[in-house]
Amino acid sequence: MNAFIEVNNYCELKCRFCVADLGYKYPSTNISMELIDEIVDKYQNDKIKAAFITGGEPLLHSAINDIIRKFATNGYYTYITTNGQLFSNEKFAVEFLYSGIHRISIPVYGCCASIYDKMTGVEGSFNALKIGLDNIFYIKRKYAPHIKIELRLLMAKFNIGNNEDVVEWIHENYPDVDYMSILGLQLSSRTNNYEHMIEISMTEAAPYLHSCLKKIREYGMKCIITGIPLCVLGEEFSDFYNTKSISKTDQVQLFPHLSIQPHLKKLDDCLYREESSKQKSIDICQQCRYQATCEGVQERYIKKYGFNDLKAIV
């Protein structure tokens, strides 16, 4: 069983675009260890299991190490998405990297405080990120080479022009990063007032994405693209859509999965999701030679822009 688990619904950062916004519906909440135990017991005989841990900011959960350890010792591939701020505490970073985590994904919104701190809404957050990355890369290099570190780039209007500089900064500081990833922007339900500042169309983003991917290729980095149709990038970057360069143990599929939110109390209340909400055009996508590989486009994006940005690669 694949389990997508939001272990809490709060965060120390104030990113305006953040999809982890259950706090507007519910009070600050942590998932219970009782529910974690129920999940593990229910699917203990499954041969293929993965736990995708997110939040809120999951590192703020007081029992996050216990949660990771519980899944890891029961045969789950453990993957966490975090802002990485708490890794600036060296003791915390060491303890977490020895919890049983397999892969850590951290977004990098900018390579300087003037951009990163503005994106997060918290002064000093870039400095905490840099110290945190220094800590976990040092620990990985010296003691835990099996742990994979993925650094993410965000496709947002405010920072997309800076992403090429971010790639250079990562290459200079963390050339041994395991994966780079580029994500199409997912806006939360409370960002409507900021859409004009944040959201960017595929057409507007394309030239920035091209230059960024060329830089990633130049440095020989492994890259994963999510939520951005291949036709927007062009056939030149089709190699970034295959997983040949990614180890089999890291090729975990998110769908189908059990979707678990922190306010839920029992397993019966969790939602089983069989497929993504991303959509494909019948007229355009079915003609494309990469239609089986491409994820399609987020439903929300299609409602606003339609499929006008797309042109089949034939």
N, C-alpha and C positions, 0 to 999 in steps of 0.2 A: 504493500500500500504506500502510495505517495501521500504525504500529509503536508498541507500548506498551513502553517500555524502562526497566527498573530498572537504573540505571547502577552502583549500589552497594547494600550491605545494612547500612549502619551510619549512625549519626546522633549529633550532639553533645547532643541533647535526650533525655529519658527519658519521653516521653508513654506512660502506661500503656495507652491505648487503641490505640496505633499499629498499623496493618496492615503496616507496612514492617518486618517482624521476621524476615527470613531469617537474621539473625545467630544465631538459636538453632539453625539447621540447619547452617550453614556458617560458616567463619571469615570475618572481614571481607574482603570481596572487591570489586574494581572490574571493571567490564566492560572488555574489551580493545578497543583501537582496531582490531585486526584483524577482530573480529566486526562492528564498526560499518562498516568498509570493505566487508565482505562483504554486509551488508544493503543498503548504498547501491548497490553494483555490481549486485546481483541485481535490484533494482527500479528501475533508472535510467530505464527507458522508460515507467513508469507515469505517467499524466497527473495523477492526484490522489494526493498523498502528504502524510502528517502524522506527526510524531514527537512522542509524548507522553513526556516525560522525567520520571522520578521516582526514588525510592530506597527505602530509606535516605534520607539527605539528599544529593541529587544535587550540590549546590554543593561538597561535600567531595571529589568526584572531582577529582583533580589535572589532568585533561584535559577538564574540563567545557566550557570555552570552545571547545576544538578539536572536541568532539563536536557541539555546537550548530552551529558553523560548517560542519562537514562536511555536516550535513543541510540547513542553510539554503541553502548554495551549490549543492546538488543538487536544489533545487525543493521541499523539504519545508516545510510549515507547522510551526513549532517551538513547542511548548507545554511549560512546565515547572511542576511543583508543588514548592514549596520552603518551608521554614520561614522563609527570609529572613534568618537570623541573620548570614550573612556579608556581606550588603549594608551592614552597619554599618561595614565597611571601604570607604571612599569610592573608593579606587583599584580595588578588586575590583569594586565596583558599576559603575563607568564601563566597565571592560573587558568585563564580562559583558553590559551593555546594548548593546555594540557587537559582540557575537559573532554576531548574526544571529537572536536570539530574537524571536519574534513576540508571545508572550503569557506572562505570569508570573502564577501563582496562588499566593497566600499565605494560610494560615489565620490567623485572629485569634481566639484562644480567650478573650480578655478584654481590657478596656480599662484594666486596672491590674495592677500587679505581683502583688498578693495573689491574684488569680485566675489570671492567665496563668502565672506562675512555678509555681504549684501544679499546674497542668495539665501543664506540661512537665517538672516535677521538677528544674528548674535555676534557681537564683537568678540574677537579672540578665538572664534571657532576654527579659523584656518590654522592658527598656531597650534591648537590642540590636535587638529588633524595631522599636521606635519610631525609632531612629536609622537603621536600614536602610530603613524606609518613607520617612522624610524624604529620604534620599539618592536612592532610585530615582524618587520622584515629582518631585524637583527636576530630575533628569537628563531624565526624560521630558518635562516641561513645557518645558524650555529647548532640548533638543537632539534628542529622540527621540519625537515625538508619535505616531508610527505604532505604537509598542509598546503593547500592551494590558495593563493591570494589573487582576487579579481578586482580590478579597479575600473569603475564605470564612468562613462562620459554622458552628460545629459544634453539632449537636443531641445534647448529652450532659447527663445529669442534673445534673452538677456546675455547668455554666455556662449552661444554656439560659435561666435567668431573667435573666442578664446580657446576653443578645444584643441586646436593645433598646438598652441603654446603649452597646454596641459600635457599633451602627449610628449612633447620635448622635455618638460619638467619631470614627468614620470620616468622617461628614459634616462635622464641625467641622474636622478636620485634613486630609482628602483628599477634598474635595467633587467633584473631577474623576475619581474612581475610575471605571474603565470598566464594571466589572461587580461586583455582589455575588452571592454564591452561597450557598445553604443546602443542606447535605448530610445525608442520613440517616446515622446512625452505623454505621461498619463496624468491628467489633471484630476484633482479631487472635486467633490461636490461643493466645496466651499470656496473655490477659486474663481467663480464666475466674474467677480469684479476686477480680476487681474488678468483675464485672458489676453487682452491686448498687449500686456507687458511680457507675457510668458509664452503663449502658444505661437508656433511658427509652422507655416505650411510646408509640405514636402518639397514643393518647388523652390521656396525661399531657402530651405535648408540644404538642398542638393549640393551647391558649390562648396559649402563649408564641409559637408560630409566627405566629398571627394578629396579635398586637400588633406583632411584629417586621416582618412584611410590610406592615402599615399604615404603619409608620414609614418603611420603604424607599420605599413609594409616595408618602408625603408629601414626601419629599426628591427625588422624581423620579429615583431611581437605577434602573438596569437590573439585573434580578435573574434568576438561573438557579436552578431547584430541581431537585435530583437525589436520587433514592432516597426520596422522600416522596410517597406517593400523593395525587393531587389530591382524592380524596374526604375525606381527613383535613383538608384545608385548607378545602374547600368551594368552591362555584362562584364566590364573590366574588373568589377569587384565580386564576381560570382564565387571566387574562392573563399570569401569570408562567410559564405552561407553553408559550407560543408563542415563536417566535424572530424575529418580525417586526421587533423593535427591535434585533436583533443583525445586524451586517453579514455578508454572504454569505461573506466570507473567514474569518470567525470561527466559522461554523457547521460545524465539523468533527465528524464522527461517529466515536465510538470503535470501534464494532463494524461489521463484523468487523475484527480486527486480529491482528498478529503479536505474541505475548507473549514478551518476552525478559528473562531474569534474569541477574544479574551473574556467576554461576558457570558459565554455559554457554560453551562454547568454539567452537561452530560453528552455522551457521544451521539445519542439519538437526535440531538438538536443540530448536529453539524451537517453541512451541506456537501453532497457529493457532486462534484463538477466533472463532466465528461469531456468538455471541450472549451476552448477559448472563446471569448466574445469577439475576437477579430473576425473581419469579414473579407470576402473576395467578390469581385465583380464577375458575374457569369459571362458577360460579353467580352471583357478584357482579359481577366486572369486565366480563363480557360484556354486562351490562345497562347499563353506564355509558356515557353519551354521550361521555366522554373516554377510553374504553378504548384508542383508537388513539394517543392522545397520552401517556398516563401510562406510566411505566416499570414499574410494579408494585412489589413489595416484595422485599427481600433474602431469599434462601432461609433464611438462618440465623434471621432475625426470624420467619418463618412457622413454623418448627419450634418456636419458643418461645411465640409468641402466637397463631398461627393467623391467620385472616382476620377475627377478631372486631372489629377496629378499623374495618373497612371497610364502607361503605354506598354503594351505587351512586348516582350522580347521574343521574337519568332526566329 
